[in-house]
Amino acid sequence: MQKQRKPSGKSLRSLDYLNVFLADVRDGVGPYLSIYLKASANWNPAQIGMAMSASAIATVIAQTPAGALVDRLRQKRMLIVLAAVFVSIGCIAMGLFPNLPVVIGSQIMIGIAAAIFPPAITAITLGLVGHERLDRRVGRNETFNHTGNLLAATLAGLAGYFIARKAIFFLVAAMAVGSIISVRMIREREIDHELARGDGEEGEEGQEEDNEKHQQPYEGILQLLSDRKILFFTIAVVLFHFANAAMLPLVGQELAQGKGASDTVYMSACIIVAQLVMIPVSNLAGRFAHTARKPIFLLGFAVLPIRGVLYTLSDNPYFLVSVQILDGIAGGIFGVLSVLMVADLTKGTGRFNVTQGMLNTAIGVGAGLSNVLAGFVVKSAGYNVGFLILAAIAVVALAVFWFCVPETKTGVNRNASHQKHLAKS
């Protein structure tokens, strides 16, 4: 008989605060870096692409080991603390010393930290609430995350306009301190660490006798790669982020051309519009995903190529900002459904977080290749060609997900119904 987990209100509220503060910490200064390097340091698009890719490449290398580490260690809160410290140091260094070695080194540090945040947060979430309440809770996590992004983008725009562009780096460092305080307020004893890695069921304690099967994480990775559903899901995600990652930085570079200090205001407006849309979309995605995953996720994949094409129609700042509504739809859906589908595919395996690590490695591969490709394409052929190439890749991502990735929730429901039928018999 499974017991529904009932974590304290303090731990759940602290998880809310953690998602707010980590919203702008997980990726460092993100697209603001491209504006800063172009407008303040006079870097060219190829150099900016290299700097943006340094973080993504570091994430690629660190993601899967980070997921395996989260599966194995019980000190998940401390991992988040250390990662937040890394981001803070990296941001301050880039703000004070915007030269190539420092920026690349700081981006690598931030990339390693970014590998830790997603699996650690979702592991803590699963360990607190269990599988049955995970869809609603992940939706709530993403809602607070996008609220934090909205707050951070507003503050970043004001700081960049009224103080200096480099003030954004110190804002992220301050939010990192807030995330450290928040994660320390989550009660350690309320986290079921076996459940947090996708092992066991709600209400089961211990399971020390099963620890041996988790001592070979790399053997587990090979087993996961042999799963056709996980493999095609990963391919679709790689292509999605290959198409998505460079779009906003390219918009930022367009906005930075001849607009002075107002470029940070326009970039903040892009982020604010997207986050305003993501807040309700994340909440709704968590609610509707209780019955089916794939139709909702398909919508997120479908809007990406449309967004890429729309960017080529005008370089008017107000038009570019309005297109970010589509980014909000895709981002809100992806943040919720990617976690839920991985939880479905790995339930009972004990490899939830290492699979998340693999997925985020795929995201890093897509993001890194996206920024490198876009940087060189824009330098040689212009922004419109860059956007169209990214849109074409998005169409391929949609096709792979549509035709090769099955519904994950239906099978779970069918198995649950079958088990209930057997129990009644």
Secondary structure, 3 states (H helix, E strand, C coil): CCCCCCCCHHHHHHHHHHHHHHCCCCCCCCCHHHHHHHHCCCCCHHHHHHHHHHHHHHHHHHHHHHHHHHHHCCCHHHHHHHHHHHHHHHHHHHHHCCCHHHHHHHHHHHHHHHHHHHHHHHHHHHHHHCCCCHHHHHHHHHHHHHHHHHHHHHHHHHHHHHCCCCHHHHHHHHHHHHHHHHHHCCCHHHCCHHHHCCCCCCCCCCCHHHHHHHCCHHHHHHHHHCCHHHHHHHHHHHHHHHHHCCHHHHHHHHHCCCCCCHHHHHHHHHHHHHHHHHHHHHHHHHHHCCCCCHHHHHHHHHHHHHHHHHCCCCCCHHHHHHHHHHHHHHHHHHHHHHHHHHHHHHCCCCCHHHHHHHHHHHHHHHHHHHHHHHHHHHHHHCHHHHHHHHHHHHHHHHHHHHHHCCCCHHHHHHHHHHHHHHHHC
